C-alpha cells in the first residue's frame, strides 16, 4: 500500500496497487471502494470525518461522503452500516497522475471544505468542495506553480494556518493557507523530498527524503515566518 490517512473518529484508509481505496474502522466496518483507473497514491479524510478524497496515477480524483461511518455506534454491525456515497469525480486533475492530497483543518465548513492536491505535473491545485446545507459543488479555486518537480506530499499544520509541500525538485515549501503564497522555501536536499509534516503552530517541519525512508530531518521554521 502506498499511502494511508487516519481520522481520530475510529476511521482510517489506504490505497495501493490494487487501484482501490480501502476504508477501515475500529468500530468494525470495512469498505472497499470501486477501482480507480490506476494505482491509488493519495487519500485524505476531512477534519470532521465527513469527507474522503481519493486520487490515483490515472489522473482521477473522487470525493466520498463517509459521514455515516463516524456516526455509527460501536454496537452497529458492519452489515448495518451505510456505505460511503460518491459526491464528485474529476478527471485529468493532474497530468501524469495525482500523488497527494490534504484537507484544510477547519471546524467551520458552512462555506465548503478546502482540498489541495499535488501531482506529477509539479502543480498544487486548491479546490472548494461544497457539501451540506443544500449545496453540492466542487470547483477549482487556484493553481500553484512554485515547484519544478512532482509534488510528492502535502500537509497542513493542525491549526490550519499553513501547509507544507515537498517535491521531486528536492525542496520543501511552507505556504500561508489564507493567501496561498510561499512564506519559506527550506534548504535544498540532495534527494527527492517524499514526505512532510508540520507541527502545531508550524514551529517545525519534519521532512522525509528518498530513497531511504529512514532519512528524516526536523527543521525549525524561521522566526520571521
Secondary structure by P-SEA (a helix, b strand, c coil): ccbbbbbccccccccccccbbbbbbccbbbbbcccccccccbbbbcccccbbbbbccccbbbbbbccccccccccccccccccccccccccccccccccccccccccccccbbbbbbbccccbbbbbbbbcccccccccccccccccccccccccccccccbbbbbccccbbbbbccccccccccccccccccccccccccccbbbbbbcccccbbbbbbccccc
